[in-house]
């Protein structure tokens, strides 16, 4: 929560005449996935406080995220290329494979920049391979063994997103 709130506050301080940064959060834990925070300007977000809740229904989360990305009323065609971040601490416990393939291959979601972070997920495990598959390469998979690593990851997301808003072509990664 602290790392996400720091990221949002840093986004608020980015002064860009080119882009307004918006953030949406889909949480998935226990037995369901749901929109925790709809996509809104970071300037409208006061604070984020998410709770861990067992289980990992990643397929449901990917379906929700895909619906958001595909909806031109939420992310219109003039918006810059979205960055989608997957943060997990274990192996999905639902039917996720078809939803993942659909997300990374079909429609507007296939064009998103995807990054993932595994919290306590060892490399070369099936859980890590899911993170690589989502991100598209091991270069966009980050490992977190403690809270400091989580904070570093979100600082990286902040810096790369901020740099994109200042770029002459924010769609380039």
C-alpha positions, 0 to 999 in steps of 0.5 A: 500500500505504501509503495502504491501510494508513493507512486500515485503521489509521485505521478501527481507531481509530474507536470506534463502538458502532454499527458494526464496519468490515470490509474485503475486497480483490479484486486484479486484475492480469495475467490473473486476479482473486482475493480478496487479503483476505477481508472481515474486521474491520479489527481482524484485519488486520495489514498489506496488501502488494499488487503491481502485475501488468500487465493489468486483468481487471476483469470477473473482479474485478467477478464476484468482488466481486458474489459476495461482496456477494450472499452473505448469509453474508459480508455479512448483511442486517443489515450497513450499506450497503457501500462498493465502491472501484474503483482502476485505472490503465488500460483493462480487458483482458477482457470486463467490460461485462456484468459491470459492468452486472450489478454496478451494476443487479442485486441487492444490489450495485446498492445499494452506494455505489460510488467509483472512482479512476483512477491516471494516467487522463486525463478524457474517455478511455475508461478514465475513462468506465469509472470514471464508469460504475462510480461512477455519477457523475463526483463519485465518481471521483477522479484520482490523478497521484501517490502524494500523490493516492492517499493523499488519496483513501484519507483521504477514504474513511476520513473518509466511512466513519468519519462514516457509522459515527457517523451515526444512519443509517449507510446514508445516503451 
